[in-house]
Amino acid sequence: MRMGIFGGTFDPVHLGHLRAAQEAADKLELDRVLFIPAGCPPHRRAPQASAAHRLAMVKRAVADNPLFEVSDMEIRRAGKSYTVDTLAELARSAPFNELFLIVGIDQIAKLDKWRQPHKISEYARLVVISRPGVKISAVKRKPASPVFRSWSKEPIFLQVSLLDISASNIRKLLRTGREVRYLVPEPVIRYLRSHNLYYK
């Protein structure tokens, strides 16, 4: 099985996440895309919503797409949520799956700060997707980083629809009482309202 791995804080999950995952799946002919909300992100501030709320929102966001699945493995695992640990666990549990790690192009500059980045290619093929404000072509023209040179599998660069949506802006809109319709899936909006998330 060709499986995409799509991690993040998802604080909250939004349509930009879903569209990027769908296009990556279509272009790479993936059989599944596994969304994995981070339990404790190691390189950024703690998410505003709890792990339980973020997991519940992702489940609601992907429920109507048979291509998408959700895992709570990073939330269940104690300590920081390191990508290499997640990939190793997935490789052990399903050794016949071909894994594709989907990351935003903004993560390229941060790869050398990841835990054991040289090991990523042992478990998965890195898929770098475009983000608003950063062109794939510009990044591809730059010399390969030492991290890339140590990998046995070259990254795949994908141009996807540039939906300029950010979780931080969604939180700001909610905090100021403004509408987030058409930025966030309707089931997630209902969940946000019922649990009064980000409104204060």
C-alpha positions in Angstrom: 0.0 0.0 0.0 1.2 3.5 -0.9 0.5 5.6 2.2 0.9 9.3 2.7 1.8 10.5 6.2 0.5 14.0 6.9 1.4 15.3 10.4 0.8 18.7 12.0 -0.6 20.4 15.0 -3.9 21.0 13.2 -4.8 23.8 15.6 -7.3 23.8 13.9 -7.4 21.6 10.8 -8.6 23.6 7.8 -9.4 23.3 4.1 -5.8 24.1 3.1 -4.7 20.9 4.8 -7.4 18.8 3.2 -6.8 20.1 -0.3 -3.1 19.7 -0.1 -3.5 16.1 1.1 -6.0 15.3 -1.6 -3.8 16.7 -4.4 -0.7 14.9 -3.1 -2.7 11.6 -3.0 -3.9 12.1 -6.6 -0.5 13.0 -8.0 1.3 10.2 -6.2 -1.4 7.7 -6.6 -1.6 7.0 -2.9 -4.0 4.4 -1.5 -4.3 6.2 1.9 -3.4 9.5 3.6 -2.9 9.1 7.3 -3.4 12.4 9.3 -1.4 12.4 12.5 -2.0 15.2 15.0 1.1 16.0 17.0 0.9 15.4 20.7 3.7 17.6 21.8 5.4 19.5 18.9 9.2 19.8 19.6 10.0 22.9 17.5 7.1 25.3 18.2 4.9 26.6 21.0 2.3 24.2 22.5 -1.0 24.1 20.5 -3.8 26.3 21.9 -6.3 23.5 21.7 -5.8 20.3 23.6 -4.7 17.1 21.9 -8.1 15.6 22.4 -9.9 18.5 20.7 -7.4 18.6 17.8 -7.8 14.9 17.3 -11.6 15.2 17.4 -11.6 18.0 14.8 -9.4 16.1 12.4 -11.6 13.1 12.6 -14.6 15.2 11.8 -12.8 17.0 8.9 -11.9 13.7 7.1 -14.9 11.6 7.9 -16.5 11.9 4.5 -13.3 11.0 2.5 -12.6 7.2 2.3 -9.0 8.1 1.2 -8.2 9.8 4.6 -7.6 8.1 7.9 -6.6 9.5 11.3 -4.1 8.2 13.9 -3.6 9.2 17.5 -0.2 7.5 17.8 1.7 10.7 18.5 -0.9 11.8 21.1 -0.7 8.4 22.8 3.1 8.4 22.8 4.7 10.1 25.8 7.2 13.0 25.3 7.9 15.1 22.3 6.4 14.1 18.9 9.4 13.4 16.7 8.7 12.5 13.1 11.5 9.9 12.9 9.9 8.0 15.9 6.5 8.0 14.1 7.9 6.7 10.9 9.8 4.0 12.6 6.7 2.9 14.4 4.7 2.8 11.2 7.4 0.9 9.4 7.5 -1.7 12.1 3.7 -2.1 12.3 3.2 -2.3 8.5 6.5 -3.2 6.9 5.0 -3.8 3.4 3.6 -0.3 3.1 5.4 2.3 1.1 5.5 5.5 3.1 5.5 9.1 1.7 6.0 11.8 4.3 4.2 15.0 3.2 5.6 18.3 4.5 5.2 21.9 3.5 8.0 23.6 1.7 8.6 25.9 4.7 9.9 22.8 6.6 12.9 22.4 4.2 15.0 25.1 6.0 14.3 23.4 9.4 15.2 19.8 8.5 18.6 19.9 10.1 16.9 20.7 13.4 14.7 17.6 13.3 15.6 14.6 15.4 17.9 12.2 13.4 16.9 13.7 10.0 19.4 11.4 8.2 17.1 8.5 9.1 14.0 9.8 7.5 14.7 8.3 4.1 15.2 4.9 5.7 11.5 4.8 6.4 9.8 7.1 3.9 10.1 9.2 0.7 9.9 12.9 1.5 7.2 14.8 -0.4 7.6 18.6 -0.3 4.4 20.5 -1.2 4.2 24.2 -2.1 3.0 26.8 0.3 1.8 30.4 -0.4 4.7 32.8 -0.7 7.4 30.1 -1.5 7.9 28.8 -5.0 8.9 25.2 -5.5 11.1 26.2 -8.4 13.1 28.6 -6.2 13.8 25.9 -3.6 14.7 23.3 -6.2 17.4 25.6 -7.7 19.2 25.9 -4.4 22.1 23.4 -3.6 20.9 20.3 -1.8 21.3 20.5 1.9 23.6 18.1 3.8 20.5 16.4 5.1 19.3 15.6 1.5 22.7 14.4 0.4 22.7 11.8 3.2 19.4 10.3 2.0 19.1 7.3 -0.3 15.8 8.6 -1.8 15.6 12.1 -3.3 12.6 14.3 -2.2 9.6 14.7 -4.4 8.5 18.3 -5.0 4.8 18.9 -5.7 3.0 22.0 -6.7 -0.4 22.0 -5.1 -3.3 24.6 -5.0 -2.1 27.6 -3.0 -5.0 28.2 -0.6 -3.7 31.0 1.6 -5.3 29.7 4.8 -3.5 29.5 8.1 -4.5 28.1 11.4 -3.2 31.2 13.2 -5.5 33.5 11.1 -8.4 31.3 11.8 -7.8 31.5 15.5 -7.6 35.3 15.2 -10.9 35.5 13.3 -12.6 33.3 15.9 -11.1 35.3 18.8 -12.5 38.6 17.2 -15.9 37.1 16.5 -15.6 36.9 12.7 -16.8 34.2 10.3 -14.5 31.3 9.3 -17.0 29.6 6.9 -15.2 28.4 3.7 -11.9 28.2 5.6 -12.8 25.3 7.9 -15.0 22.3 7.2 -18.5 22.7 8.5 -18.3 19.7 10.9 -15.2 21.4 12.5 -17.0 24.7 12.7 -19.8 23.0 14.6 -17.3 21.4 16.9 -15.5 24.8 17.5 -18.8 26.4 18.5 -20.0 23.6 20.7 -16.7 23.6 22.7 -16.1 27.3 22.5 -12.6 26.8 21.1 -10.4 29.8 20.2 -13.2 32.3 21.0 -11.4 33.8 23.9 
